[in-house]
Amino acid sequence: MDQVFIRGLLVDAVIGVYAWEREIRQSLLIDLEMDWDIRAAAAGDDLAATLDYAAVCQRVHDYTAASSFQLIESLAERLAALLLEEFSIPRLRLRITKPGAVAEAQGGVGVSIERSRR
Ligand SMILES: Nc1nc2c(c(=O)[nH]1)N=C([C@H](O)[C@@H](O)CO)CN2
């Protein structure tokens, strides 16, 4: 299946389990791979026929920046559900990296999920 993807979308949010984490904003990196048949958009050279990655970035940014979950798992599930629904995406893979969470983990730590529209 074709995909529209977003890599390394940087968003600051209140996220974390510990008391000190509730007082600050921390950076998150969000990666998305979204199934989308791009042939109609390519044939018509038409933005309206494809999944607008800029619109998805804006929605992800706005939702995440306003959120205040403890676990990145919670953010991942909510984000996946709203994107599947609002953009009529059949299936997506979503990864959230919390770069500063574990100093020794140079590549960051996080979660990755794959979800489909029901
Ligand atoms: N699987 C997870 N493990 C941990 C999370 C999380 O969201 N998912 N969060 C924390 C703390 O908030 C941590 O980021 C503080 O450094 C610990 N483990």
The ligand as an SDF file (V2000), in Angstrom:
LIG
                    3D

 18 19  0  0  0  0  0  0  0  0999 V2000
    6.4870    2.5240   28.6600 N   0  0  0  0  0  0  0  0  0  0  0  0
    6.6700    3.6880   29.3440 C   0  0  0  0  0  0  0  0  0  0  0  0
    7.5700    3.7320   30.3100 N   0  0  0  0  0  0  0  0  0  0  0  0
    7.7580    4.8760   30.9810 C   0  0  0  0  0  0  0  0  0  0  0  0
    7.0070    6.0240   30.6780 C   0  0  0  0  0  0  0  0  0  0  0  0
    6.0390    5.9410   29.6500 C   0  0  0  0  0  0  0  0  0  0  0  0
    5.3130    6.9150   29.3160 O   0  0  0  0  0  0  0  0  0  0  0  0
    5.8960    4.7570   28.9960 N   0  0  0  0  0  0  0  0  0  0  0  0
    7.2510    7.1800   31.3610 N   0  0  0  0  0  0  0  0  0  0  0  0
    8.1610    7.2530   32.3020 C   0  0  0  0  0  0  0  0  0  0  0  0
    8.5150    8.5300   32.9260 C   0  0  0  0  0  0  0  0  0  0  0  0
    7.5620    9.5330   32.7010 O   0  0  0  0  0  0  0  0  0  0  0  0
    9.8980    8.8760   32.3710 C   0  0  0  0  0  0  0  0  0  0  0  0
    9.7690    9.3400   31.0320 O   0  0  0  0  0  0  0  0  0  0  0  0
   10.6410    9.8580   33.1950 C   0  0  0  0  0  0  0  0  0  0  0  0
   11.9930    9.8690   32.8030 O   0  0  0  0  0  0  0  0  0  0  0  0
    8.9400    6.0960   32.7390 C   0  0  0  0  0  0  0  0  0  0  0  0
    8.6900    4.9140   31.9640 N   0  0  0  0  0  0  0  0  0  0  0  0
  1  2  1  0
  2  3  2  0
  2  8  1  0
  3  4  1  0
  4  5  2  0
  4 18  1  0
  5  6  1  0
  5  9  1  0
  6  7  2  0
  6  8  1  0
  9 10  2  0
 10 11  1  0
 10 17  1  0
 11 12  1  0
 11 13  1  0
 13 14  1  0
 13 15  1  0
 15 16  1  0
 17 18  1  0
M  END
$$$$
